[in-house]
Amino acid sequence: MSSILLLTSSPRADSLSTTIAVDLVEKIKAQQPGSAVVRRDLAANPLPHIDDLFTAAIRKPADDRTAAEAAAVKTSDELVAELLAADTIVIGTGLINFNIYSSLKTWIDNVARAGLTFKYTESGPVGLATGKKVYVVLASGGVYSQGPAAGMNHAVPYLKSVLGFLGITDIETIYVEGLAFGPEAAEKAIGAAKARGEEIALAASQVSELMLKRPELTGRFHFVQKSFTKTFTVSSISPAKASSFEIRARPNAPVMRQDAIIAWRRASAASVGFIRACMLRMFVFIWSVASDRHFSPLRAISAARAANGQPPAVSSRCSPLRYVAAYSCNVMSSGARPSARTFADQAPKADCIASATSSSRDAKCL
């Protein structure tokens, strides 16, 4: 049975972050019957801020704490247990002064506990609250997901940093923004957020149903994520974690079958092989021309012109490049190996072709 932890922090009675967060949890629960939901309304029931007594208590083993110290960390212990037991975490908050509400910050202060949700090692701190999916519902009057005001959005970067420190890295943000831009913009933002919630719930339901029907399934499934393919093992993650991969796909995007992916990879390999073969053939031809110790294009041109009673100098209408171009075209079409003799034989023909026009574009191979 999966567990969902819902955290709401807005003090407003008509808070949209709370409304969308609650709606999302209800949809996920409806698609996953039996899911347990634990809700913390941090605005209606604010948590105590940490103080000297709290900081002293968390540095002692539980058996060494006084009665007052034990009471000071009791709520924190409960919050940590709820966090570690949850598969999915839904956080609703508004953007207040470009960051989260202080009530949510207090919750973070209570659950960030060394030895419980993270630990220190020789290589640095390591998060212990792993394997969870987090949805952050962020409501704001302006647009802070992109555009010129994106740099003032400190809420999402902070949540990703602190939750990542605890080992939670799979975080998705559902923006409800632009609410101050008029009723039409607000209605559009709310509709988009609710639609995203439906996609999340549907994806979670599909993966859960699949795992219930096929508990022995250990194969890999591929989902289209923009232009990439994301792979995960169903047997190694919880239904909530598995759903997080599918919902990132385009709406109604089909699941790629294994045989289709194999065919695509084979076609790509064949294309790469063809390009490499062409480049190799070109390299071999250039190398064979350059490595012939008896072959010098300019020397062969001069010899051929002298044999025909022509001056050694090459006219502007019959440049050495045109000789080489005409000769190369003949050699490549016939498959012969370049040599001084074959070049001398072709040079008079090349001279006739190159002399016929001043445009190398019109030159043709004999």
Secondary structure, DSSP 8 states (H G I E B T S, - for coil): --EEEEEE----TT-HHHHHHHHHHHHHHHHSTT-EEEEEETTTS------HHHHHHTTS-GGG--HHHHHHHHHHHHHHHHHHH-SEEEEEEE-BTTB--HHHHHHHHHH--BTTTEEEETTEEEE---S-EEEEEEE-SS--SSSTTGGG--HHHHHHHHHHHTT--EEEEEEE--GGG-HHHHHHHHHHHHHHHHHHHHHHHHHHHHHHH-TT---EEEEEETTEEEEEEGGGS-HHHHHHHHTTS-TT---B-HHHHHHHHHHHHHHHHHHHHHHHHHHHHHHHHHH-TT--HHHHHHHHHHHTT--SS--TTS-HHHHHHHHHHHHHHHT----HHHHHHHHHHHHHHHHH-S-GGG----
